[in-house]
Amino acid sequence: RTVLFSRFRMRALIVLLSLFAAAFGLTSPLFQKLFIDRLMGLGDTVTGGFFDSVPIWVFIFATFFSLLLGSAASTLAIWIAAKEGIHFQAVVGEMLYAKMLRMRSDQIGNRPVGEIVALYATDVPGSTQILEQSLPMTANTVFPLIFAPIAVHFIADVPLWATFIIAGVVILINVV
């Protein structure tokens, strides 16, 4: 409970950064398409002419910076999650240590001290893995899976149902 529900702002920040990473990661193909369309002389076929007056070099920089910002947001989310994991290893470790000091010798039983220390050394880092790895990795995976079909529909005019079916099949293959 301590690991999952305390310091909720940091959990929300991790999820928000993952959402930004997905959004910036999906704008990069949009700028690439606008660049290629302009290079081929087609004009703005995606947004209905909204970007017709924008110079072509802007799309190259926009592609680069959207990829850069997406990667930075994803990396920052993972870094914050790792820092939170370290923080909660200390919190849970102190809780466990205090509990061990309060235990009576008849509660410990015939267990040697080394076994109790080994439990302390493995269970504390393991208890924070959901925060340290699962939260940012899940958010960094789920958001693009949700938004990618919408982006493909918007950029390439592929039917939305087809992209969701393909994404569902890919998810199914990865899960199985």
C-alpha positions in Angstrom: 0.0 0.0 0.0 2.8 2.4 0.9 4.6 1.8 -2.5 1.5 2.1 -4.6 -0.5 4.9 -3.1 1.8 7.4 -1.4 3.4 10.3 -3.2 0.6 10.1 -5.8 1.9 13.3 -7.6 5.1 11.4 -8.6 3.0 8.6 -10.1 0.9 11.1 -12.0 4.0 12.8 -13.2 5.4 9.5 -14.5 2.2 8.7 -16.4 2.0 12.3 -17.7 5.5 12.2 -19.0 4.8 8.9 -20.7 1.7 10.5 -22.3 3.8 13.4 -23.6 6.4 10.9 -24.9 3.7 9.1 -26.8 2.3 12.4 -28.2 5.7 13.7 -29.3 6.6 10.3 -30.7 3.5 10.2 -32.9 3.9 13.8 -34.2 7.2 12.9 -35.8 5.6 10.8 -38.5 3.1 13.6 -39.2 6.0 16.1 -39.8 7.8 13.5 -41.9 4.7 13.0 -44.1 4.2 16.8 -44.4 7.9 17.0 -45.5 7.6 14.2 -48.0 4.4 15.6 -49.4 5.9 19.1 -49.8 9.0 17.6 -51.4 6.9 15.7 -53.9 4.9 18.9 -54.7 1.6 17.6 -53.2 1.1 20.4 -50.7 -0.5 19.7 -47.3 -2.6 16.6 -47.8 -3.0 15.8 -44.1 -4.3 19.0 -42.4 -6.2 20.5 -45.3 -3.7 23.2 -46.1 -3.0 24.4 -42.6 0.8 24.0 -43.1 1.0 25.2 -46.7 2.7 28.4 -45.8 5.3 26.8 -43.5 8.8 26.5 -45.1 9.9 22.9 -45.8 13.0 23.0 -43.5 10.6 23.6 -40.5 9.3 20.0 -41.0 12.8 18.5 -40.7 13.4 20.4 -37.5 10.0 19.6 -36.2 10.5 15.9 -36.9 13.9 16.0 -35.1 12.6 17.9 -32.1 9.5 15.9 -31.7 11.6 12.7 -31.6 14.0 14.3 -29.2 11.3 15.6 -26.9 9.5 12.2 -27.0 12.7 10.3 -26.1 13.5 12.9 -23.4 10.0 12.6 -21.8 10.2 8.8 -21.9 13.7 8.8 -20.4 12.7 11.3 -17.7 9.7 9.1 -16.8 11.9 6.1 -16.4 14.5 8.1 -14.4 11.8 9.5 -12.0 10.4 6.0 -11.5 13.9 4.7 -10.7 14.4 7.5 -8.2 11.0 6.8 -6.6 11.9 3.1 -6.4 15.1 3.9 -4.6 13.2 6.2 -2.2 10.6 3.5 -1.4 13.3 0.9 -1.0 14.6 3.0 1.9 11.1 3.5 3.3 10.1 -0.1 3.1 13.5 -1.2 4.3 13.2 0.9 7.4 9.7 -0.4 8.0 10.9 -4.0 7.7 13.9 -3.3 9.9 11.7 -1.7 12.6 9.4 -4.7 12.4 12.3 -7.2 12.8 13.5 -5.3 15.8 10.1 -5.6 17.4 9.8 -9.3 16.8 10.2 -11.6 19.7 12.6 -14.6 19.5 9.6 -17.0 19.5 8.2 -15.3 16.4 11.4 -15.8 14.5 11.5 -19.5 15.3 14.6 -21.5 14.3 15.4 -19.3 11.4 19.1 -18.2 11.3 19.8 -14.5 11.2 21.2 -14.9 7.6 17.9 -16.1 6.3 16.1 -13.1 7.8 18.8 -10.8 6.3 18.4 -12.5 2.9 14.7 -12.0 3.0 15.3 -8.3 3.8 17.8 -8.0 0.9 15.6 -9.6 -1.7 12.1 -8.6 -0.7 12.6 -4.9 -0.3 13.9 -4.3 -3.9 11.3 -6.7 -5.2 8.5 -4.8 -3.6 9.3 -1.6 -5.5 9.6 -3.2 -8.9 6.0 -2.4 -9.8 6.8 1.3 -9.3 10.3 1.3 -10.6 9.8 -0.7 -13.8 6.1 -1.7 -14.4 4.6 1.8 -14.2 6.8 3.6 -16.7 7.1 0.6 -19.1 3.3 0.0 -19.1 2.6 3.7 -19.7 5.2 3.9 -22.4 3.7 0.9 -24.1 0.0 1.4 -23.7 -0.3 5.1 -24.7 1.3 4.5 -28.2 -0.8 1.4 -28.7 -3.9 3.5 -28.1 -2.9 6.6 -30.0 -1.0 5.0 -33.0 -4.1 3.8 -34.8 -5.6 7.2 -34.5 -2.4 8.8 -35.8 -2.3 6.3 -38.7 -5.9 7.1 -39.6 -5.2 10.8 -39.4 -1.9 10.8 -41.3 -2.5 8.1 -43.9 -6.3 8.0 -44.1 -6.5 4.3 -43.3 -9.8 3.3 -41.8 -9.8 3.5 -38.0 -11.3 0.0 -37.6 -8.6 -1.5 -39.7 -5.8 0.0 -37.6 -7.4 -1.0 -34.3 -7.8 -4.6 -35.6 -4.1 -4.7 -36.7 -3.1 -3.2 -33.3 -5.2 -5.8 -31.5 -3.6 -8.7 -33.5 -0.2 -7.3 -32.6 -1.1 -7.1 -29.0 -2.5 -10.6 -29.0 0.6 -12.0 -30.6 2.8 -10.2 -28.0 0.7 -11.4 -25.1 0.5 -15.0 -26.3 
